[in-house]
Amino acid sequence: MFQNRKLFLPPPNDGSDWKELFKKLAAAGAGRTLGEDGFPAGPWTPELLAEAISQIDSNRTGVDLRTVQLWFQENDRGVSAANIRWLARVFGCDDPEATADWQVELSAAQTRLQAKRREAKKADSLASERPDVSPRPAIDEEQSSLEVSPDGEPEVDRKKQRFSLARKSEALFSGGSPLNLPAAVFAGASALGFLSYIVGIHSAVYLRADNFAKEVGFLWAPNWTFLFMVLLPLFFALVTELLAFWTKEGRVRLWAWNDTTTSEDDWARNVEASSSSYWAVFLICVLFAGVFQWIGVCLIPLLEGGADYATSWGTLAIVRPEVISVPVSIAFTALAYLYMCLCFYLFFAGLILLHTMIHDLRKIDLEAKILQQVGSQEEIYELCLRLMRGIFRCTILGLLVASCMKAQSSYLTSNAKNILDWLAGDLSSALAGRDGASNGFHYRMPTHYSSLLVALSTIVVFVYGSICLRAMGTRFHVPLWKMAAVVTLLFATYLLVDAFVGFSIVLGIGVLVAVFSLVDPGLGSRRSNEIGSEQIVS
C-alpha cells in the first residue's frame, strides 16, 4: 500500500512491543519514498531515518543520530514521547489519520516494552531471593564463603548493604519525615543547653590576666547555640526537601525526554559512587575535628592547667574551679564535641548529596540531550533552576555557619565583655573614627581554620553547580550571576570578620542580604525573562 508516493504499512495491532515493531518497520522500509522505478527503496538505516525525521518541518531540532542508532541495536531502550510523534509522521507517510493511528500503536508498543522490563526485573529479583539448594558436585572456597541467609539473600550482599556509609547517610536525609533530621539536631543542641544549666556553665564570667571580664558561658557562644539550633537545622531541612524533589520528581521528569527510563537503582549507584568521599569526610570530622581537637583544645589544657588557647566554656574549670570541676568539664566537653563532629559530618554529607544531584543532572543532560527536545525546554529550565536555587540557599547557610564560627573565635581573643558588646563596640568605634583596642595576647585559633574549610567546601559545590548549568544554556547566565554576586559578598563578609574596625557593618549587611536571599532565592525576579514567562517557585 502506498500513500504520498511512500510505502505505507497499517498498524498491525498484534501486541508487539516497541523493539519488535520497530525492527519489522525498519526492515520493510515503512514510510520511505518509492524509488524511481516505483518499487520500495529498501530498509531504513540509522542515517536515513535520522535524516527523514530531521526533515520534518515542525521538528526544528531534529534527532540525534546516536539516539536513532540505539533504536536499531539489541538493548532494552525504548523511545521518548517526542520521538514517537516524529516516527508516527514517518510511518504514517504524512497522512494525518494514518499518523494518529501510528502514534497510538507506537505508544502502546512502548507501554508493552516497559511492562516486559518490569516483569523481567521482578523475575530476576525473585530468582535472586530464592536460595539454590540443588546439590553441586564441587564447591570451591569462594563459593562456600557466600552463605545464604534464611530470607534467601546472600550474606555478603547483606553485609555490604549494612555497612554502606554512603547509603546510610543518604537515608538520613531521604528516609521518613523531612522534619526528622533537623529536629534531631535541634534536640541535641537543646539537650546540651539544658546540661550547661545543670553543670553551671550556661553563663559564666571570668577575669582575664589583664583585668578584663569576659563572658564565656555556653549559651553565649553562637557557634554552639545559634549554629546548631537555627543554621544547621535549616540547612538539613533544605537539603532534605531538595533531595526529595530531585529523586521523586526532578530526575524522573527529565528522563521522560530520553529514550529510556530511570529507576531508584540509578540514583543509588550515583550515591554509592561517592562512598570514598563519605568515608574521608567521616574520618576527618570524627577523628580530627572531633577526637583530636577535643584532646588538644580541651582535655590536655584541663589536665595540665592551661594552654595557648583563649579560655572558653570548655576550659572554664582552669580559671574558675568553683563553678565547674575538671572531671565534669571533661565529660561535658567530650559529649559536646561528639555531638559537634557528628553534626558536621552530616553537614558535609549534605554537601556531597548536593554535588551528587548536580552531577546527576549533568549526566542526564549529556546522555539524553534534554535541552534539545522540542516542547520540553521550558519545563526543563524550570526544574534545573529550581535545583540550583536550592543549592544557592544551602550555600548561603554554609557561609553563615562559617561566619558564626569565626565570629565566636575572634570574640574570645578580644577585650569585650560579651559578643554583643564586641559587635556594638566595633560599630561605635567605626562611627566615631576610633582605632580598635588590642590586648597583647596571642592565642591559637583552630576554629579559624575549620571555619575556612566549611566556607570553601560550601563554595566549591556552588561553583560546580554554576559551571554545569552555564554549560547547559545561556538562559541560566543571568540568574547565576545574581547568585554568584551574593555568594561572593557573603564569602567576603566571612573573610573580613575582625579584620578591621567597622567589620560589623559589613557583617550586618551580609546577614541582611543572606536573609533576603533565603526568603527569595530568585532575588526579586517575580517574572524572569531568562526562564520564560512563568514564575519559578523554588
Phi, psi and omega in degrees: 000137183234142175221133179052041180057034176229153179285119182247129174242127179289154178303130185285332182051044183255010178081013179290148173277179187300316183295316180295317182293317182294322180299319179294315183293320180294320180294324181279343182075034181299130180090355179282145177293141180295152178286175181297335180273003178085002179259161178305145186277354179114181183287164176282147168244161179305320181293315181294320181290320178297320178294320181295319179293320181292338181276356176292130188301316184282353178265094186284332184260350179072206180217145181287134180301323180299323178295316180295322179299325178295330178295326184278342185275160177277098178207181182258018180280143178258218183220145181281164180297322180295318181285334173300322179299315183288323177294324177297323176296319181292309183288336177275001176057037177063017175267123185304316183291318179292324178297318179297319179297317180291329178295320177295315182294317180294320178296318178295320179295321177296320178297319179294323178296317178296323178296319178297321177300313181298318179295320180295318178295321179295319179295319178296321180295316178295322180294322180288333180276343183274118182293142179267108184253009180289146181292147180235142182294325183208143179230121180277177184297322182293320180291320182292338180283344181271075180289148181256130180282168182302332180272006174090003182262132180305138184294326180296317179297321180297320180293320179299317179295321184292327183255022177277100182296324180297313181291321178296319180293317178296326180293331177297329180271330187257342184273140175072207182284145176297345181275346188300305184293311177301321180293322179295317178295316178298318180296321178297316178295321178296319179297318178296323177297317177296319179296324178296326173296316184296317182275350172091020180245018179295326176213116184213134179246136175232157181260117181287168183299334179265020176067023172266128177273133183230138175273119182233024179296155182299317183286349177268001181261104183297336179283355174244347180247290182299323182295312185273343181260343182234300189294308182293317175302321176296317179300312181295323179296319180292318179296318179298315179296317181293322179295318178296319178298315186289315185284327185262342183227304189302300185291330179294318180288327178292321179291346180296340179264005178263173181269024176208178178247161178249168180212172178295334178296324178299314179294320179299321178294323177296319178293315182295334179296337179263020184303319180297324179295319178298317181293321179297314179295320180298315180295318180294315183292315185282311184284308187275304181289336181262283189293304185295320179293321178297318179297315184284322187269329185245303189297305182297313177301322180293323180283325183265349177088020177153165179194185182272022179256148177295142181294134178225185179299334181287333181242021181297333180298340180288317185261338179223071182295343178285341179275314181211139181277163181296314179300318179295319179296321179296316181294316182293316180294325178297317179295317181295318181288328174296314177299317181297313185292326178291320178297319180286334171297315179296326177298311180290329174297322175298320177296320178297320178294322176298316177298320180296321179296315178296318180296322177296317177299317180296319178296317180298318180295320181290323184275322188259347183052049189296328183282358178258002183274131181292137175081359183243354189297317184298314180292323179294316177299322179296315180294315182296318181290327176295319177297315183291325178292327174296318177295324178299316180293321176295324177296319178301313180295323177297319179290326175293323175299313180297318180295321179296317179297315182291324180297315180295318179297321180290323180297320183299336180264003184267182179262002184283153181289318176217176188291330178291318176296327179297313179292317179294321179295321178295319179296315180294323178295321180293319181289328180271352179077023180269155175279153179284148180272137176250155186254352178080356176271144179237105182254153169277136185231082181295336180295332176301318181290314181295324178293325177295321177298319178298314182296313183293319180298319180295317182292323180301317179296317179296317180296319178298316178297319180296318180297317181296317181288325177297326180287342183274344179169148181288344182289346177275348191297315183296308178298327179292323177295322177297313179297318181297324179295318179294315180299319178297317178299316181291324177292321175296321177300316178300313183295330186270000178300122180062021180273336181201167178289124182104008179298334181297333177293314178296320179297318179296318178296316180298319179294318179297315178297321180295316180297316179298319181290327176293319181288320182229082181296346175283354176057047174086000181274093178292317177229113187260125182292333185284348179238005179113187186272349182275147177285136180262124179258120182257000000 
